[in-house]
Amino acid sequence: MVKRALDLKVVFDKIILANEFSDLNNIKLSQSDWTSLENIAAFLRYFAKLSTEMCALTYRFAVYKDI
């Protein structure tokens, strides 16, 4: 979800700047907010990779243990 929001940053900004949806101005993200989201996304990518590797190690050992 964070990655998708970052992918659509330009679209979000254009919609809010168009003033067609003036009630969205209350939830407009600042540059600091976007930077925070980028940092969170980087952490989550690292965490996902590490989790996948750990699951693969656990599964591999579980297979050998059962044989």
C-alpha positions in Angstrom: 0.0 0.0 0.0 2.9 2.4 0.8 4.6 1.5 -2.5 1.4 2.1 -4.4 0.9 5.5 -2.7 4.5 6.5 -3.7 3.9 5.3 -7.2 0.8 7.6 -7.4 2.3 10.6 -5.6 2.1 12.8 -8.7 -1.5 11.8 -9.3 -2.4 12.6 -5.7 -0.8 16.0 -5.9 -2.5 16.9 -9.2 -5.9 15.9 -7.8 -5.5 18.0 -4.7 -4.1 21.0 -6.6 -7.0 20.9 -9.1 -9.2 22.2 -6.3 -12.0 20.0 -7.6 -11.8 18.1 -4.3 -11.3 21.0 -1.9 -12.1 18.7 1.1 -8.9 16.7 0.3 -6.7 19.7 1.1 -7.0 18.6 4.8 -5.2 15.3 4.0 -2.5 16.6 1.6 0.9 15.2 2.4 3.8 17.5 2.9 7.2 16.7 1.3 8.3 15.5 4.8 5.4 13.1 4.8 6.4 11.7 1.4 10.0 11.4 2.6 8.8 9.5 5.6 6.8 7.1 3.4 9.9 6.5 1.3 11.9 5.6 4.4 9.1 3.3 5.6 8.9 1.6 2.2 12.7 1.0 2.2 12.5 -0.6 5.6 9.6 -2.7 4.6 11.4 -3.9 1.5 14.4 -4.9 3.6 12.1 -6.6 6.2 10.2 -8.5 3.4 13.5 -9.8 1.9 14.8 -10.9 5.3 11.5 -12.6 6.2 11.5 -14.5 3.0 15.1 -15.7 3.5 14.3 -16.7 7.1 11.2 -18.7 6.0 13.2 -20.4 3.3 15.8 -21.4 5.8 13.2 -22.7 8.3 11.4 -24.7 5.6 14.7 -26.2 4.3 15.7 -27.4 7.7 12.2 -28.7 8.4 12.3 -30.8 5.3 15.6 -32.4 6.2 14.6 -33.0 9.8 11.5 -34.9 8.7 13.4 -37.3 6.4 
